[in-house]
Amino acid sequence: PYLFKSIDKGQTWFSVSSNIPERTLIWRIVQDPVKKNLFFAATEFGVYTSLNGGKSWQILEGAPTISFRDLTIQKRENDLVAASFGRGFFILDDYSALREFTEENLNQKGKLFAPRQAKWFVPRSNIGNTGADYYFAKNPKYGAVFTYHLANDYKMAKDIRRDKEIELNKRNANIPFPGWETLDAEREEEPAHVVLTIQDVQGNIINKVSKRARKGSDRIAWDFSHFNPYPVSSESPKYNRTGALAKPGTYKASLALVENGEVTPLDGPVSFDVKAIHKGVLKGIDYQEYNAYLKEVSELYRGVSAFQDLLSESLKMQKAMTNALKKSKVLPGTIEPKITNLKVDLIRINKSLYGSPSRREVGERNPSGLNNYLNNASQGLTNSYGPTPLHMKSLKIAKKLLNDLKTELNSITKIQIPEIQAALKAAGSPYIIGQPID
């Protein structure tokens, strides 16, 4: 490959093609404006980079191994833009971490590189017609994007065993049975993962982002969201809902490794700025007020979630007690009215929370209830302005409605249901799933 370099303003030249494969056409070379030994080369078979002034080259994985005819550097954003012979454009967003790819940093167990200033905005999706067809391309990752490097590999025991078995199979050698205990342990093994922790300048933890740990360099992004306040269970959520939008300001990030239940701090904290792309006409509320409101909404979500869970279990218990009564040694007429009254009370509370199911079925509007006011209050955490007086009023109404409903449900779960359970037990009913054990 014809790639030459001069360090005396063109008086003498020497080859720096080094380990670039033979018969590789070089179309363009650019030099980083900050670190003089960082080069990028556009070739017939992909884009290469050198961290040491051309002594050695590595192909940039992620870009296809096709003909790239031109390269340019967007200096403000530290983006590398490559143009392919097939009229395609490929952008490596914020390559600035490559400037810190020193031997010392890459030999660390884990290195977290400082990100560029994060642009703060509320994303939206618009599909526009560009003429004869629609144009689609991936956007840069939304949020604060971090580059990190792991020196070690973190393969799971199952993957290591399979790699060995593949090699044995290639040699037509016998593959030993690993043993039942080994196979059981492989089933229970959790993959190692890195955790990026975001904190504000006061040290409050804003969010944590996880990603599978793999050897080499990778990226992880924080989408400017707080922890979401939605309930969790043993089942994985169907939708990965995000929490409230964090405010612009200065934050810090740290990286840790979680492997077999052990946590190892890797690097950080690294300070970075989140800055709005434009200044709004309306000022909105300050950071402290916003966080106070967020705390109130989160606590209300927790209370509503606990209430919904208790109501759901009470409805299940009412149905189970109805089934148990059919198998109880008691004459009809003593327990049936109690179960019917319980059902009426639970349905009334359920309608206060979710509205009329008949109205919902045909799309008829339900009167505003607890969930409506809670949802409206949470909308104040999804925009760049912050909660308005209307959002705050909705929060106040939702709190009062929850307290009123809790009083009713507590009476049901602590008095009505235990009384019916005791009567059924005395009547020799079967055990009811979910009732307390004596």
C-alpha positions as CSV (number, residue, x, y, z in Angstrom):
1,P,0.0,0.0,0.0
2,Y,1.3,3.4,-0.9
3,L,1.1,5.4,2.3
4,F,4.0,7.7,3.2
5,K,4.7,10.3,5.9
6,S,7.0,13.2,6.4
7,I,8.1,14.8,9.7
8,D,10.4,17.5,8.2
9,K,7.9,19.4,6.0
10,G,8.4,17.2,3.0
11,Q,12.2,17.0,2.8
12,T,12.2,13.3,3.4
13,W,9.4,10.6,3.3
14,F,9.0,7.1,4.7
15,S,6.4,4.4,4.4
16,V,3.8,4.0,7.2
17,S,1.7,1.4,5.5
18,S,3.0,-1.1,8.1
19,N,0.6,-4.0,8.7
20,I,-2.1,-2.8,6.2
21,P,-2.7,-5.9,4.0
22,E,-1.0,-6.0,0.6
23,R,-2.9,-4.8,-2.5
24,T,-5.0,-2.5,-0.4
25,L,-5.6,0.8,-2.2
26,I,-5.3,3.9,0.0
27,W,-7.7,6.7,-1.0
28,R,-7.4,9.2,1.8
29,I,-5.6,9.9,5.1
30,V,-6.5,12.4,7.8
31,Q,-4.8,13.4,11.0
32,D,-6.5,14.2,14.3
33,P,-6.2,18.0,15.0
34,V,-5.5,17.4,18.7
35,K,-3.4,14.2,18.9
36,K,-0.8,14.2,16.1
37,N,-0.2,10.4,16.2
38,L,-3.9,9.6,15.6
39,F,-4.5,8.8,11.9
40,F,-7.5,7.6,9.9
41,A,-7.1,6.0,6.5
42,A,-9.9,5.4,3.9
43,T,-9.0,2.3,1.9
44,E,-10.6,0.0,-0.7
45,F,-11.5,-2.4,2.1
46,G,-12.7,-0.3,5.0
47,V,-11.4,2.4,7.3
48,Y,-8.2,2.0,9.3
49,T,-6.9,3.9,12.3
50,S,-3.4,4.2,13.8
51,L,-2.8,5.3,17.4
52,N,1.0,5.6,17.0
53,G,1.6,7.7,13.9
54,G,1.4,4.8,11.4
55,K,3.6,2.2,13.2
56,S,0.6,-0.1,13.3
57,W,-3.0,0.0,12.0
58,Q,-6.3,-1.5,13.1
59,I,-9.5,-1.7,11.0
60,L,-12.4,0.2,12.5
61,E,-15.0,-2.5,13.3
62,G,-18.6,-1.4,12.7
63,A,-18.0,0.1,9.2
64,P,-18.4,-2.3,6.3
65,T,-15.3,-3.6,4.5
66,I,-16.1,-1.7,1.3
67,S,-14.4,1.0,-0.7
68,F,-14.2,4.3,1.2
69,R,-13.0,7.1,-1.0
70,D,-12.9,10.1,1.4
71,L,-12.7,11.0,5.0
72,T,-13.1,14.3,6.9
73,I,-13.2,15.3,10.6
74,Q,-16.0,17.4,12.1
75,K,-13.8,19.2,14.7
76,R,-16.5,20.7,16.9
77,E,-18.2,17.3,17.5
78,N,-15.1,15.1,17.1
79,D,-16.9,13.1,14.5
80,L,-15.2,11.1,11.8
81,V,-17.2,11.1,8.5
82,A,-16.5,8.6,5.8
83,A,-17.8,8.6,2.2
84,S,-18.1,5.2,0.5
85,F,-17.9,4.5,-3.2
86,G,-21.5,3.4,-3.1
87,R,-22.6,7.0,-2.2
88,G,-23.1,6.1,1.5
89,F,-22.0,8.2,4.4
90,F,-20.8,6.6,7.7
91,I,-20.2,8.6,10.8
92,L,-18.2,7.6,13.9
93,D,-19.7,9.8,16.6
94,D,-17.2,11.3,19.0
95,Y,-14.0,9.4,18.5
96,S,-12.2,11.6,21.1
97,A,-11.7,8.6,23.4
98,L,-9.2,7.3,20.8
99,R,-6.9,10.1,21.9
100,E,-6.6,8.5,25.3
101,F,-6.1,4.9,24.0
102,T,-2.7,4.7,25.6
103,E,-1.1,1.4,26.6
104,E,-1.6,2.3,30.3
105,N,-5.3,3.0,29.9
106,L,-5.9,-0.1,27.7
107,N,-4.2,-2.3,30.3
108,Q,-6.4,-1.2,33.1
109,K,-9.1,-3.7,34.1
110,G,-11.7,-1.1,33.1
111,K,-11.3,2.5,31.8
112,L,-14.1,5.0,31.4
113,F,-13.4,7.9,29.0
114,A,-14.8,11.4,29.5
115,P,-17.7,12.0,27.1
116,R,-18.3,15.1,25.0
117,Q,-20.9,17.7,26.2
118,A,-24.3,16.0,26.1
119,K,-26.9,17.8,24.1
120,W,-30.2,18.0,26.1
121,F,-33.5,17.9,24.3
122,V,-36.8,16.0,24.1
123,P,-36.6,13.6,21.1
124,R,-39.5,13.2,18.7
125,S,-40.1,11.1,15.7
126,N,-41.0,12.7,12.4
127,I,-41.0,10.8,9.1
128,G,-40.7,13.2,6.2
129,N,-41.0,12.6,2.5
130,T,-37.7,13.5,0.7
131,G,-39.1,13.3,-2.8
132,A,-39.4,10.0,-4.6
133,D,-39.0,8.0,-1.4
134,Y,-38.6,8.1,2.3
135,Y,-35.1,8.4,3.8
136,F,-34.2,6.3,6.9
137,A,-30.9,6.2,8.7
138,K,-29.9,5.6,12.3
139,N,-29.6,8.6,14.5
140,P,-26.7,9.0,17.0
141,K,-27.4,7.5,20.4
142,Y,-29.6,9.8,22.4
143,G,-28.3,11.1,25.7
144,A,-24.8,11.2,27.3
145,V,-22.7,8.5,25.5
146,F,-19.7,7.0,27.2
147,T,-16.9,5.0,25.7
148,Y,-15.2,2.4,28.0
149,H,-12.6,-0.3,27.6
150,L,-12.3,-3.7,29.4
151,A,-8.9,-5.5,29.3
152,N,-10.2,-8.9,30.3
153,D,-12.7,-11.3,28.7
154,Y,-15.9,-12.3,30.6
155,K,-17.1,-15.4,28.8
156,M,-19.7,-17.5,30.6
157,A,-18.8,-21.1,31.7
158,K,-21.2,-22.5,29.0
159,D,-19.4,-20.5,26.2
160,I,-16.0,-21.6,27.4
161,R,-17.1,-25.3,27.5
162,R,-18.6,-25.0,24.0
163,D,-15.5,-23.4,22.5
164,K,-13.4,-26.3,23.9
165,E,-15.9,-28.8,22.5
166,I,-15.8,-27.2,19.1
167,E,-12.0,-27.5,19.0
168,L,-12.2,-31.2,20.1
169,N,-14.8,-31.8,17.4
170,K,-12.5,-30.3,14.7
171,R,-9.9,-32.9,15.7
172,N,-12.4,-35.7,15.8
173,A,-11.5,-36.2,19.5
174,N,-13.9,-37.5,22.2
175,I,-15.9,-34.8,23.9
176,P,-16.2,-35.6,27.6
177,F,-19.4,-35.3,29.5
178,P,-19.1,-32.3,31.9
179,G,-21.3,-33.7,34.6
180,W,-24.7,-32.9,35.9
181,E,-23.5,-30.5,38.6
182,T,-21.6,-28.5,36.0
183,L,-24.6,-28.3,33.7
184,D,-26.8,-27.2,36.5
185,A,-24.3,-24.5,37.5
186,E,-24.2,-23.2,33.9
187,R,-28.0,-22.8,33.9
188,E,-27.8,-20.6,37.0
189,E,-24.8,-18.5,36.0
190,E,-25.5,-14.8,35.4
191,P,-23.4,-13.0,32.8
192,A,-20.9,-10.4,34.0
193,H,-22.1,-6.9,33.3
194,V,-20.8,-3.3,33.7
195,V,-22.9,-0.7,35.6
196,L,-22.7,3.0,34.7
197,T,-23.9,5.0,37.7
198,I,-25.0,8.6,37.1
199,Q,-24.9,11.1,40.0
200,D,-25.6,14.9,40.3
201,V,-23.1,17.3,41.9
202,Q,-24.7,16.7,45.3
203,G,-24.0,13.0,45.0
204,N,-27.6,11.9,44.5
205,I,-27.8,8.8,42.4
206,I,-29.9,9.7,39.3
207,N,-29.9,6.4,37.4
208,K,-27.9,3.2,36.6
209,V,-27.3,1.7,33.2
210,S,-26.1,-1.9,32.7
211,K,-24.6,-3.7,29.7
212,R,-23.0,-7.1,29.2
213,A,-19.3,-7.1,29.9
214,R,-17.1,-8.0,26.9
215,K,-13.4,-7.6,26.2
216,G,-12.5,-4.5,24.3
217,S,-14.0,-1.1,23.7
218,D,-17.7,-0.5,23.8
219,R,-20.2,2.3,24.4
220,I,-23.1,2.8,26.9
221,A,-25.6,5.7,27.0
222,W,-27.6,7.4,29.7
223,D,-30.8,8.8,28.2
224,F,-31.2,11.7,30.7
225,S,-33.8,9.9,32.6
226,H,-34.2,9.3,36.4
227,F,-35.1,5.9,37.8
228,N,-38.7,5.1,36.7
229,P,-41.1,4.7,39.6
230,Y,-43.1,1.9,38.1
231,P,-43.6,-1.4,40.1
232,V,-41.4,-4.4,39.4
233,S,-41.9,-8.1,39.7
234,S,-40.1,-11.4,39.0
235,E,-41.2,-11.1,35.4
236,S,-39.3,-8.9,32.9
237,P,-41.3,-5.8,31.9
238,K,-42.9,-5.9,28.4
239,Y,-42.0,-2.2,27.9
240,N,-38.8,-0.5,29.1
241,R,-40.5,2.7,30.4
242,T,-38.1,5.5,31.3
243,G,-38.4,7.8,34.3
244,A,-38.5,11.6,34.6
245,L,-36.4,13.7,32.4
246,A,-33.3,15.0,34.2
247,K,-32.5,18.7,34.1
248,P,-29.4,20.3,32.3
249,G,-26.4,20.7,34.6
250,T,-23.2,19.0,35.7
251,Y,-23.2,15.3,36.4
252,K,-20.6,12.6,37.1
253,A,-20.4,9.0,36.0
254,S,-18.6,6.0,37.4
255,L,-18.1,2.4,36.1
256,A,-18.3,-0.8,38.0
257,L,-18.1,-4.5,37.1
258,V,-20.6,-7.1,38.6
259,E,-19.4,-10.7,38.3
260,N,-20.9,-13.6,40.2
261,G,-22.4,-11.3,42.7
262,E,-19.1,-9.4,43.4
263,V,-18.9,-5.7,42.5
264,T,-15.6,-4.2,41.5
265,P,-15.3,-0.4,40.9
266,L,-13.5,0.1,37.6
267,D,-13.1,3.8,37.0
268,G,-14.6,7.3,37.7
269,P,-16.2,9.4,38.7
270,V,-15.9,11.3,35.4
271,S,-17.5,14.8,35.3
272,F,-19.6,15.8,32.3
273,D,-22.1,18.6,31.3
274,V,-25.6,18.3,30.0
275,K,-26.5,21.4,28.1
276,A,-29.8,22.3,26.4
277,I,-29.5,22.8,22.6
278,H,-31.5,26.1,22.9
279,K,-32.9,28.3,25.6
280,G,-36.6,28.2,26.1
281,V,-38.8,31.3,26.2
282,L,-40.3,30.2,29.6
283,K,-37.8,29.7,32.4
284,G,-39.5,26.8,34.3
285,I,-38.7,25.7,37.8
286,D,-35.2,25.3,39.3
287,Y,-33.3,22.1,39.9
288,Q,-34.3,21.8,43.6
289,E,-38.0,22.4,43.0
290,Y,-38.0,19.9,40.2
291,N,-36.3,17.2,42.3
292,A,-38.8,17.9,45.2
293,Y,-41.7,17.5,42.8
294,L,-40.1,14.3,41.3
295,K,-39.8,12.8,44.8
296,E,-43.5,13.5,45.5
297,V,-44.6,11.9,42.3
298,S,-42.4,8.9,42.8
299,E,-43.7,8.3,46.3
300,L,-47.3,8.6,45.0
301,Y,-46.5,6.0,42.2
302,R,-45.2,3.7,44.9
303,G,-48.3,4.2,47.0
304,V,-50.7,3.7,44.0
305,S,-48.8,0.6,42.9
306,A,-49.0,-1.0,46.4
307,F,-52.8,-0.1,46.5
308,Q,-53.4,-1.7,43.0
309,D,-51.5,-4.8,44.0
310,L,-53.5,-5.2,47.2
311,L,-56.8,-4.5,45.4
312,S,-55.9,-7.1,42.7
313,E,-55.1,-9.8,45.4
314,S,-58.3,-8.9,47.2
315,L,-60.4,-9.5,44.0
316,K,-58.6,-12.8,43.5
317,M,-59.3,-13.8,47.1
318,Q,-63.0,-12.9,46.8
319,K,-63.3,-15.3,43.7
320,A,-61.3,-18.0,45.6
321,M,-63.6,-17.8,48.6
322,T,-66.6,-18.1,46.3
323,N,-65.1,-21.4,45.0
324,A,-64.2,-22.5,48.5
325,L,-67.8,-21.9,49.7
326,K,-69.1,-24.5,47.2
327,K,-67.0,-27.2,49.0
328,S,-67.7,-26.1,52.5
329,K,-69.8,-28.1,55.0
330,V,-72.3,-25.4,55.8
331,L,-75.9,-24.8,54.8
332,P,-76.5,-22.0,52.2
333,G,-77.5,-18.6,53.5
334,T,-74.8,-17.7,56.2
335,I,-71.7,-16.9,54.2
336,E,-73.1,-16.0,50.8
337,P,-74.3,-12.5,51.7
338,K,-70.9,-11.6,53.2
339,I,-69.1,-12.6,50.0
340,T,-71.6,-10.7,47.9
341,N,-71.2,-7.6,50.0
342,L,-67.4,-8.0,49.7
343,K,-67.7,-8.2,45.9
344,V,-69.8,-5.1,45.7
345,D,-67.3,-3.1,47.8
346,L,-64.3,-4.3,45.7
347,I,-66.0,-3.5,42.4
348,R,-66.9,0.0,43.6
349,I,-63.2,0.6,44.5
350,N,-62.0,-0.9,41.3
351,K,-64.3,1.5,39.3
352,S,-63.0,4.4,41.3
353,L,-59.6,3.5,40.1
354,Y,-60.0,2.4,36.5
355,G,-63.5,3.6,35.6
356,S,-66.3,1.7,34.0
357,P,-65.2,-1.3,31.9
358,S,-68.3,-1.0,29.8
359,R,-67.5,2.6,29.0
360,R,-63.9,1.6,28.1
361,E,-65.1,-1.2,25.9
362,V,-67.0,1.1,23.5
363,G,-64.6,4.1,23.9
364,E,-66.9,6.2,26.1
365,R,-65.1,8.7,28.3
366,N,-64.9,7.8,32.0
367,P,-65.0,10.4,34.7
368,S,-61.6,11.5,35.9
369,G,-60.2,9.2,38.6
370,L,-57.0,8.6,40.6
371,N,-55.0,7.2,37.6
372,N,-56.1,10.2,35.4
373,Y,-54.8,12.7,37.9
374,L,-51.6,10.7,38.5
375,N,-50.9,10.5,34.8
376,N,-51.5,14.2,34.4
377,A,-49.2,15.0,37.3
378,S,-46.4,12.8,35.8
379,Q,-46.6,14.7,32.5
380,G,-44.9,17.6,34.3
381,L,-41.7,15.4,34.3
382,T,-41.5,14.7,30.6
383,N,-40.9,18.2,29.1
384,S,-38.2,20.8,29.2
385,Y,-40.2,23.3,31.2
386,G,-41.1,21.2,34.2
387,P,-44.4,20.9,36.1
388,T,-46.9,23.7,35.8
389,P,-49.5,24.7,38.5
390,L,-52.0,22.4,36.8
391,H,-49.7,19.5,37.2
392,M,-49.2,20.3,40.8
393,K,-52.9,20.6,41.4
394,S,-53.4,17.1,39.8
395,L,-50.8,15.7,42.1
396,K,-52.6,17.1,45.2
397,I,-56.0,15.7,44.0
398,A,-54.4,12.3,43.3
399,K,-52.9,12.2,46.8
400,K,-56.3,12.8,48.4
401,L,-58.1,10.2,46.3
402,L,-55.5,7.6,47.2
403,N,-55.8,8.3,50.9
404,D,-59.6,8.0,50.7
405,L,-59.5,4.7,48.8
406,K,-56.8,3.3,51.1
407,T,-59.0,3.8,54.1
408,E,-61.8,1.8,52.4
409,L,-59.5,-1.0,51.2
410,N,-57.7,-1.4,54.6
411,S,-61.1,-2.0,56.2
412,I,-61.9,-4.7,53.7
413,T,-58.5,-6.5,53.9
414,K,-58.3,-6.3,57.7
415,I,-61.9,-6.9,58.7
416,Q,-64.2,-8.3,56.0
417,I,-61.9,-10.8,54.3
418,P,-60.4,-12.3,57.6
419,E,-64.0,-12.7,58.9
420,I,-65.1,-14.7,55.8
421,Q,-61.9,-16.7,55.8
422,A,-62.5,-17.7,59.4
423,A,-66.1,-18.7,58.7
424,L,-65.0,-20.8,55.8
425,K,-62.4,-22.5,57.8
426,A,-64.9,-23.3,60.5
427,A,-67.1,-24.8,57.8
428,G,-64.3,-27.2,56.7
429,S,-63.5,-25.5,53.4
430,P,-60.4,-26.4,51.4
431,Y,-57.2,-24.3,51.9
432,I,-57.5,-21.1,49.9
433,I,-54.4,-20.1,47.9
434,G,-53.1,-16.8,49.2
435,Q,-54.6,-16.9,52.7
436,P,-52.3,-16.6,55.8
437,I,-50.9,-19.8,57.3
438,D,-51.8,-20.5,60.9
